[in-house]
Amino acid sequence: MKTPYLNSRVSHVCFDRKSTFLMYKLLIYILKLLNTNQLMQILLVRKTTSIRCATLLLGFLTFYNK
């Protein structure tokens, strides 16, 4: 069953915003644990790119810590 493009797009965006916000909070928590204050300040300063950076860094950190 195919879902309409608009509906799937809207739900995807809504899910994206929630997940990126949670990932961003989790990333800040991880960075506090790692004690890398400079990197956290850079992410907090650049809020436009920080959402993508946060998801990428979170994925990298979880992969790196395994």
Phi and psi in degrees as a GROMACS rama.xvg file:
@    title "Ramachandran Plot"
@    xaxis  label "Phi"
@    yaxis  label "Psi"
@TYPE xy
-92.3207  134.592  LYS-2
-90.8783  147.979  THR-3
-58.7882  145.525  PRO-4
-59.7397  -43.6298  TYR-5
-63.4858  -46.6683  LEU-6
-63.232  -45.4255  ASN-7
-64.7331  -37.6403  SER-8
-63.5506  -46.2729  ARG-9
-62.6581  -47.1387  VAL-10
-64.1603  -36.4786  SER-11
-63.3494  -43.6336  HIS-12
-64.423  -43.5043  VAL-13
-61.9359  -44.2179  CYS-14
-64.4854  -40.392  PHE-15
-59.3346  -45.7456  ASP-16
-63.3723  -42.152  ARG-17
-64.1955  -48.7855  LYS-18
-66.9504  -38.8929  SER-19
-67.2844  -36.8074  THR-20
-64.06  -44.1808  PHE-21
-65.7246  -41.5413  LEU-22
-64.3125  -38.3711  MET-23
-63.771  -43.324  TYR-24
-64.5998  -42.4253  LYS-25
-65.0718  -38.1377  LEU-26
-63.049  -43.9049  LEU-27
-60.4043  -41.2946  ILE-28
-61.3723  -44.4563  TYR-29
-64.3685  -43.3348  ILE-30
-65.2737  -34.4006  LEU-31
-65.2658  -40.0121  LYS-32
-64.5236  -40.5748  LEU-33
-77.3663  -10.6493  LEU-34
62.6234  37.6826  ASN-35
-103.596  80.7792  THR-36
-69.245  -34.1033  ASN-37
-61.5558  -46.6737  GLN-38
-63.8835  -38.6284  LEU-39
-65.4401  -41.1552  MET-40
-64.3642  -40.196  GLN-41
-60.7923  -43.9568  ILE-42
-65.298  -38.2005  LEU-43
-71.1601  -32.8469  LEU-44
-68.9974  -45.5439  VAL-45
-95.7105  82.743  ARG-46
-76.5416  -22.0011  LYS-47
-71.7268  -45.4081  THR-48
-89.3156  -11.9864  THR-49
-66.7654  -28.5643  SER-50
-64.2909  -45.4315  ILE-51
-69.5169  -41.8003  ARG-52
-61.7229  -40.1408  CYS-53
-62.8825  -44.7917  ALA-54
-65.8865  -41.6378  THR-55
-66.1166  -46.4043  LEU-56
-66.55  -37.5078  LEU-57
-63.6872  -43.6577  LEU-58
-61.8808  -41.7847  GLY-59
-65.1235  -45.0134  PHE-60
-65.962  -41.1368  LEU-61
-66.9333  -36.5757  THR-62
-69.9184  -39.6046  PHE-63
-70.2698  -35.7838  TYR-64
-79.162  -11.8182  ASN-65
